[in-house]
Amino acid sequence: MTTARTVPVTTEMDGEELDAEDAWHLARHHGMKAVLVGSFVRFRYGDGFTNSRALALQTCLAVVPFMLAVTGLAADIDEDRPARVVAATVNAVSPGANGDDALVDAISGGSEGAGELALVLGLLFALVSMTTAMAQVERGSNRIYGIRRDRPAVAKYGRAAVLTGVLALPVGLGFLLLVAGGAFGDAMVEEYGWSDGHHTAWQVARWPVGLLLLVVTIAVLFDHAPRRRQPALSWLALGSGVTVALSMLAAAGLALYVNLSGSFGSTYGPLAGIVALLLWSLLSSISLFFGVAICAQLEALRSHQGEPAYDDPGRPHRHQV
């Protein structure tokens, strides 16, 4: 049950949707510190941490079968070099990968039938898990906006399935560019003999393209997930950009900790990869819902509702203390 204050739907005086210029004006007027503090309060009282934990679990349930599907795709490719590129990329970005070629060798020697089975079942389970994750994004977004009821079940999960089908490709491509892009470029050098110029161009271009793709995709998700009329995409891009920035920062910090800490692998043993995936999913989910909270708090400020949460009836008044 959310106790975040409900955000009224607001527009311009002429009925036009709020855009990036309006968001920037509000942020400058109230100050980014006040916006971020109010957004965190809204995130907290809108059950942000609870929904982040649920979304993190559902994300893990989607990532693991998706990685199996990609592995099956590599095993199902008839040409050896493309298969080794895919396998090397998966091996490099898989949680707990130790940098050896075990996955590459296993895929190269795998049967085509096993690859097709892994591809089909992996994609099926990944799509089902991603659909439930999209439905969780709606629930968490509604609570942060102060909306206490989700859409009816058919509309909720139907919309979640459509969003999964539409956004899965750009999200996957953005993930490839930002997270797996380095490993993919190295594999292309190894297998196809990319020149230094091609490799450098790929390493430079993948960052702005991947960031732009993820920011736009997450803004579209922010637009369609809550049960309300949202401002223009450019307004939502501020919260989307914060989400991507925090997610990348969390991933970099986690990777640095895992690689530099000698105790991480010894502490968790064979479960180190799963623990790393859970931590990354949780931090990314918190980043996503905090981005939603920023969009919601800015619109609340636009309607002159500075307090992000309702008063606590159990808290004594000042004159009673």
QUIQUI-V644652 format. One record per residue. N is the residue number from 0. PHI is phi in radians with two decimals (999 if undefined). PSI is psi in whole degrees, -180 to 180 (NA if undefined). NEAR is the number of other ideal C-beta (glycine too) atoms within 8 Angstrom. Layout:
n->N phi->PHI psi->PSI near->NEAR
n->N phi->PHI psi->PSI near->NEAR
//
This chain:
n->0 phi->999 psi->124 near->4
n->1 phi->-1.46 psi->146 near->12
n->2 phi->-2.07 psi->14 near->8
n->3 phi->-1.24 psi->142 near->15
n->4 phi->-1.21 psi->135 near->11
n->5 phi->-1.12 psi->133 near->7
n->6 phi->-1.62 psi->117 near->12
n->7 phi->-1.26 psi->149 near->8
n->8 phi->-1.28 psi->125 near->6
n->9 phi->-2.15 psi->153 near->8
n->10 phi->-2.43 psi->177 near->7
n->11 phi->-1.22 psi->168 near->8
n->12 phi->-1.05 psi->-32 near->3
n->13 phi->-1.57 psi->8 near->4
n->14 phi->1.56 psi->-3 near->5
n->15 phi->-1.27 psi->155 near->7
n->16 phi->-1.25 psi->150 near->8
n->17 phi->-1.16 psi->143 near->13
n->18 phi->-2.24 psi->-170 near->11
n->19 phi->-1.10 psi->-34 near->10
n->20 phi->-1.10 psi->-42 near->7
n->21 phi->-1.12 psi->-42 near->12
n->22 phi->-1.11 psi->-43 near->14
n->23 phi->-1.15 psi->-38 near->9
n->24 phi->-1.10 psi->-43 near->8
n->25 phi->-1.14 psi->-42 near->12
n->26 phi->-1.10 psi->-41 near->12
n->27 phi->-1.23 psi->-37 near->7
n->28 phi->-1.18 psi->-44 near->6
n->29 phi->-1.59 psi->-19 near->8
n->30 phi->1.59 psi->136 near->8
n->31 phi->-1.12 psi->-33 near->6
n->32 phi->-1.09 psi->-46 near->6
n->33 phi->-1.12 psi->-39 near->8
n->34 phi->-1.13 psi->-45 near->15
n->35 phi->-1.18 psi->-41 near->9
n->36 phi->-1.13 psi->-46 near->8
n->37 phi->-1.10 psi->-36 near->13
n->38 phi->-1.15 psi->-39 near->14
n->39 phi->-1.16 psi->-41 near->10
n->40 phi->-1.09 psi->-44 near->10
n->41 phi->-1.10 psi->-42 near->17
n->42 phi->-1.03 psi->-44 near->14
n->43 phi->-1.17 psi->-48 near->9
n->44 phi->-1.37 psi->-10 near->12
n->45 phi->-1.64 psi->24 near->17
n->46 phi->1.03 psi->38 near->10
n->47 phi->-1.11 psi->-42 near->15
n->48 phi->-1.20 psi->-39 near->9
n->49 phi->-1.10 psi->-48 near->7
n->50 phi->-1.21 psi->-29 near->14
n->51 phi->-1.14 psi->-42 near->14
n->52 phi->-1.12 psi->-41 near->10
n->53 phi->-1.15 psi->-43 near->10
n->54 phi->-1.14 psi->-36 near->16
n->55 phi->-1.08 psi->-44 near->13
n->56 phi->-1.10 psi->-46 near->10
n->57 phi->-1.16 psi->-32 near->13
n->58 phi->-1.15 psi->-43 near->13
n->59 phi->-1.07 psi->-40 near->12
n->60 phi->-1.16 psi->-18 near->11
n->61 phi->-1.62 psi->-37 near->13
n->62 phi->-1.19 psi->-44 near->11
n->63 phi->-1.07 psi->-52 near->9
n->64 phi->-1.15 psi->-29 near->15
n->65 phi->-1.15 psi->-41 near->11
n->66 phi->-1.11 psi->-37 near->11
n->67 phi->-1.13 psi->-37 near->11
n->68 phi->-1.15 psi->-42 near->15
n->69 phi->-1.13 psi->-39 near->11
n->70 phi->-1.09 psi->-42 near->15
n->71 phi->-1.12 psi->-36 near->16
n->72 phi->-1.07 psi->-43 near->11
n->73 phi->-1.10 psi->-40 near->14
n->74 phi->-1.23 psi->-24 near->14
n->75 phi->-1.54 psi->-12 near->9
n->76 phi->-1.31 psi->130 near->9
n->77 phi->-1.25 psi->-39 near->2
n->78 phi->-1.29 psi->137 near->6
n->79 phi->-1.27 psi->-42 near->6
n->80 phi->-1.16 psi->-48 near->8
n->81 phi->-1.03 psi->-37 near->8
n->82 phi->-1.11 psi->-40 near->13
n->83 phi->-1.25 psi->-32 near->14
n->84 phi->-1.11 psi->-48 near->13
n->85 phi->-1.11 psi->-44 near->13
n->86 phi->-1.13 psi->-42 near->14
n->87 phi->-1.14 psi->-37 near->15
n->88 phi->-1.16 psi->-45 near->13
n->89 phi->-1.09 psi->-42 near->13
n->90 phi->-1.09 psi->-37 near->14
n->91 phi->-1.28 psi->-33 near->13
n->92 phi->-1.81 psi->-5 near->9
n->93 phi->-1.17 psi->139 near->10
n->94 phi->-1.05 psi->131 near->9
n->95 phi->1.44 psi->6 near->10
n->96 phi->-1.11 psi->136 near->10
n->97 phi->-1.79 psi->10 near->4
n->98 phi->1.52 psi->1 near->4
n->99 phi->-1.54 psi->-176 near->5
n->100 phi->-1.87 psi->26 near->7
n->101 phi->-1.09 psi->-44 near->7
n->102 phi->-1.16 psi->-40 near->12
n->103 phi->-1.07 psi->-46 near->11
n->104 phi->-1.17 psi->-37 near->8
n->105 phi->-1.15 psi->-40 near->8
n->106 phi->-1.22 psi->-41 near->15
n->107 phi->-1.08 psi->-32 near->10
n->108 phi->-1.73 psi->6 near->5
n->109 phi->-1.37 psi->160 near->9
n->110 phi->-1.46 psi->153 near->6
n->111 phi->-1.18 psi->-36 near->8
n->112 phi->-1.13 psi->-41 near->6
n->113 phi->-1.14 psi->-37 near->10
n->114 phi->-1.14 psi->-42 near->16
n->115 phi->-1.13 psi->-40 near->10
n->116 phi->-1.12 psi->-44 near->9
n->117 phi->-1.12 psi->-37 near->13
n->118 phi->-1.15 psi->-49 near->12
n->119 phi->-1.18 psi->-51 near->10
n->120 phi->-1.16 psi->-39 near->11
n->121 phi->-1.10 psi->-46 near->16
n->122 phi->-1.13 psi->-39 near->11
n->123 phi->-1.09 psi->-51 near->9
n->124 phi->-1.17 psi->-35 near->11
n->125 phi->-1.14 psi->-42 near->13
n->126 phi->-1.16 psi->-41 near->10
n->127 phi->-1.11 psi->-45 near->8
n->128 phi->-1.16 psi->-39 near->13
n->129 phi->-1.18 psi->-33 near->12
n->130 phi->-1.12 psi->-44 near->12
n->131 phi->-1.18 psi->-32 near->12
n->132 phi->-1.16 psi->-41 near->12
n->133 phi->-1.10 psi->-38 near->15
n->134 phi->-1.13 psi->-34 near->11
n->135 phi->-1.20 psi->-34 near->12
n->136 phi->-1.10 psi->-40 near->13
n->137 phi->-1.08 psi->-47 near->16
n->138 phi->-1.07 psi->-47 near->10
n->139 phi->-1.13 psi->-40 near->17
n->140 phi->-1.15 psi->-42 near->13
n->141 phi->-1.04 psi->-44 near->14
n->142 phi->-1.15 psi->-38 near->15
n->143 phi->-1.18 psi->-35 near->16
n->144 phi->-1.39 psi->0 near->14
n->145 phi->1.42 psi->17 near->12
n->146 phi->-1.61 psi->121 near->12
n->147 phi->-1.59 psi->-15 near->7
n->148 phi->-2.13 psi->134 near->5
n->149 phi->-1.40 psi->176 near->8
n->150 phi->-1.15 psi->160 near->8
n->151 phi->-0.97 psi->155 near->5
n->152 phi->-0.95 psi->-46 near->6
n->153 phi->-1.12 psi->-46 near->6
n->154 phi->-1.17 psi->-38 near->8
n->155 phi->-1.13 psi->-54 near->12
n->156 phi->-1.36 psi->-27 near->11
n->157 phi->-1.15 psi->-44 near->8
n->158 phi->-1.12 psi->-39 near->12
n->159 phi->-1.09 psi->-39 near->14
n->160 phi->-1.16 psi->-40 near->10
n->161 phi->-1.14 psi->-45 near->8
n->162 phi->-1.08 psi->-37 near->12
n->163 phi->-1.09 psi->-46 near->12
n->164 phi->-1.14 psi->-36 near->7
n->165 phi->-1.41 psi->-40 near->8
n->166 phi->-1.68 psi->-10 near->11
n->167 phi->-1.08 psi->-43 near->10
n->168 phi->-1.15 psi->-51 near->7
n->169 phi->-1.13 psi->-35 near->11
n->170 phi->-1.15 psi->-44 near->10
n->171 phi->-1.11 psi->-40 near->8
n->172 phi->-1.17 psi->-41 near->10
n->173 phi->-1.11 psi->-40 near->13
n->174 phi->-1.08 psi->-43 near->9
n->175 phi->-1.06 psi->-45 near->12
n->176 phi->-1.16 psi->-43 near->13
n->177 phi->-1.52 psi->-43 near->13
n->178 phi->-1.65 psi->-46 near->8
n->179 phi->-1.80 psi->3 near->12
n->180 phi->-1.10 psi->-40 near->13
n->181 phi->-1.10 psi->-46 near->8
n->182 phi->-1.14 psi->-38 near->12
n->183 phi->-1.12 psi->-44 near->11
n->184 phi->-1.08 psi->-42 near->13
n->185 phi->-1.12 psi->-39 near->11
n->186 phi->-1.16 psi->-36 near->13
n->187 phi->-1.17 psi->-36 near->13
n->188 phi->-1.12 psi->-43 near->10
n->189 phi->-1.21 psi->-43 near->7
n->190 phi->-1.63 psi->-36 near->10
n->191 phi->-1.97 psi->0 near->8
n->192 phi->1.17 psi->40 near->5
n->193 phi->-0.97 psi->139 near->9
n->194 phi->-1.27 psi->168 near->6
n->195 phi->-1.07 psi->-36 near->5
n->196 phi->-1.14 psi->-46 near->6
n->197 phi->-1.10 psi->-42 near->9
n->198 phi->-1.14 psi->-43 near->13
n->199 phi->-1.13 psi->-43 near->8
n->200 phi->-1.07 psi->-41 near->8
n->201 phi->-1.10 psi->-46 near->12
n->202 phi->-1.13 psi->-33 near->10
n->203 phi->-1.39 psi->-44 near->7
n->204 phi->-1.30 psi->-27 near->8
n->205 phi->-1.18 psi->-26 near->11
n->206 phi->-1.26 psi->-55 near->9
n->207 phi->-1.12 psi->-38 near->6
n->208 phi->-1.15 psi->-46 near->9
n->209 phi->-1.13 psi->-42 near->14
n->210 phi->-1.12 psi->-46 near->11
n->211 phi->-1.08 psi->-41 near->8
n->212 phi->-1.11 psi->-44 near->12
n->213 phi->-1.22 psi->-39 near->14
n->214 phi->-1.08 psi->-46 near->12
n->215 phi->-1.15 psi->-43 near->12
n->216 phi->-1.11 psi->-44 near->12
n->217 phi->-1.20 psi->-34 near->13
n->218 phi->-1.08 psi->-40 near->13
n->219 phi->-1.10 psi->-41 near->11
n->220 phi->-1.10 psi->-43 near->12
n->221 phi->-1.08 psi->-30 near->16
n->222 phi->-1.26 psi->-38 near->9
n->223 phi->-1.83 psi->-14 near->8
n->224 phi->-1.30 psi->-51 near->11
n->225 phi->-1.19 psi->157 near->11
n->226 phi->-1.55 psi->67 near->8
n->227 phi->-2.91 psi->169 near->8
n->228 phi->-1.45 psi->124 near->3
n->229 phi->-1.72 psi->158 near->10
n->230 phi->-1.16 psi->-175 near->12
n->231 phi->-1.18 psi->160 near->9
n->232 phi->-1.03 psi->-36 near->9
n->233 phi->-1.11 psi->-33 near->9
n->234 phi->-1.13 psi->-44 near->17
n->235 phi->-1.27 psi->-15 near->14
n->236 phi->-1.14 psi->-27 near->12
n->237 phi->-1.12 psi->-51 near->14
n->238 phi->-1.14 psi->-36 near->15
n->239 phi->-1.12 psi->-42 near->15
n->240 phi->-1.11 psi->-40 near->10
n->241 phi->-1.11 psi->-40 near->12
n->242 phi->-1.03 psi->-49 near->13
n->243 phi->-1.13 psi->-43 near->13
n->244 phi->-1.09 psi->-46 near->8
n->245 phi->-1.16 psi->-37 near->13
n->246 phi->-1.13 psi->-44 near->12
n->247 phi->-1.14 psi->-40 near->9
n->248 phi->-1.13 psi->-42 near->8
n->249 phi->-1.15 psi->-42 near->12
n->250 phi->-1.12 psi->-42 near->12
n->251 phi->-1.15 psi->-44 near->8
n->252 phi->-1.12 psi->-40 near->8
n->253 phi->-1.16 psi->-42 near->12
n->254 phi->-1.10 psi->-41 near->8
n->255 phi->-1.11 psi->-42 near->8
n->256 phi->-1.14 psi->-45 near->9
n->257 phi->-1.14 psi->-40 near->11
n->258 phi->-1.31 psi->-35 near->6
n->259 phi->-1.58 psi->-23 near->6
n->260 phi->-1.52 psi->116 near->7
n->261 phi->-1.32 psi->-14 near->6
n->262 phi->-1.55 psi->-15 near->6
n->263 phi->-1.11 psi->-52 near->11
n->264 phi->-1.17 psi->-39 near->10
n->265 phi->-1.24 psi->-30 near->7
n->266 phi->-1.25 psi->-46 near->7
n->267 phi->-1.70 psi->-13 near->10
n->268 phi->1.06 psi->-134 near->7
n->269 phi->-1.16 psi->-13 near->6
n->270 phi->-1.56 psi->4 near->7
n->271 phi->-1.04 psi->-41 near->14
n->272 phi->-1.10 psi->-42 near->11
n->273 phi->-1.15 psi->-41 near->11
n->274 phi->-1.11 psi->-42 near->9
n->275 phi->-1.09 psi->-41 near->13
n->276 phi->-1.13 psi->-41 near->12
n->277 phi->-1.11 psi->-43 near->11
n->278 phi->-1.11 psi->-45 near->9
n->279 phi->-1.09 psi->-42 near->12
n->280 phi->-1.12 psi->-41 near->14
n->281 phi->-1.14 psi->-47 near->11
n->282 phi->-1.13 psi->-38 near->13
n->283 phi->-1.19 psi->-38 near->13
n->284 phi->-1.18 psi->-41 near->14
n->285 phi->-1.07 psi->-42 near->12
n->286 phi->-1.08 psi->-41 near->14
n->287 phi->-1.12 psi->-49 near->14
n->288 phi->-1.25 psi->-27 near->17
n->289 phi->-1.20 psi->-36 near->15
n->290 phi->-1.08 psi->-40 near->16
n->291 phi->-1.08 psi->-42 near->17
n->292 phi->-1.11 psi->-36 near->16
n->293 phi->-1.12 psi->-46 near->14
n->294 phi->-1.06 psi->-42 near->15
n->295 phi->-1.19 psi->-43 near->16
n->296 phi->-1.17 psi->-37 near->13
n->297 phi->-1.09 psi->-42 near->15
n->298 phi->-1.22 psi->-33 near->14
n->299 phi->-1.14 psi->-41 near->15
n->300 phi->-1.12 psi->-34 near->13
n->301 phi->-1.09 psi->-31 near->10
n->302 phi->-1.71 psi->18 near->9
n->303 phi->1.12 psi->36 near->5
n->304 phi->-1.99 psi->89 near->9
n->305 phi->-1.30 psi->-31 near->7
n->306 phi->-1.37 psi->120 near->7
n->307 phi->-1.37 psi->-15 near->12
n->308 phi->-2.33 psi->156 near->11
n->309 phi->-1.23 psi->157 near->8
n->310 phi->-1.10 psi->146 near->6
n->311 phi->-1.46 psi->114 near->6
n->312 phi->-1.16 psi->-21 near->4
n->313 phi->-1.53 psi->-4 near->3
n->314 phi->-1.54 psi->128 near->6
n->315 phi->-1.19 psi->149 near->5
n->316 phi->-1.25 psi->164 near->6
n->317 phi->-1.06 psi->-39 near->5
n->318 phi->-1.30 psi->-8 near->4
n->319 phi->-1.60 psi->-13 near->5
n->320 phi->-1.33 psi->NA near->5
//
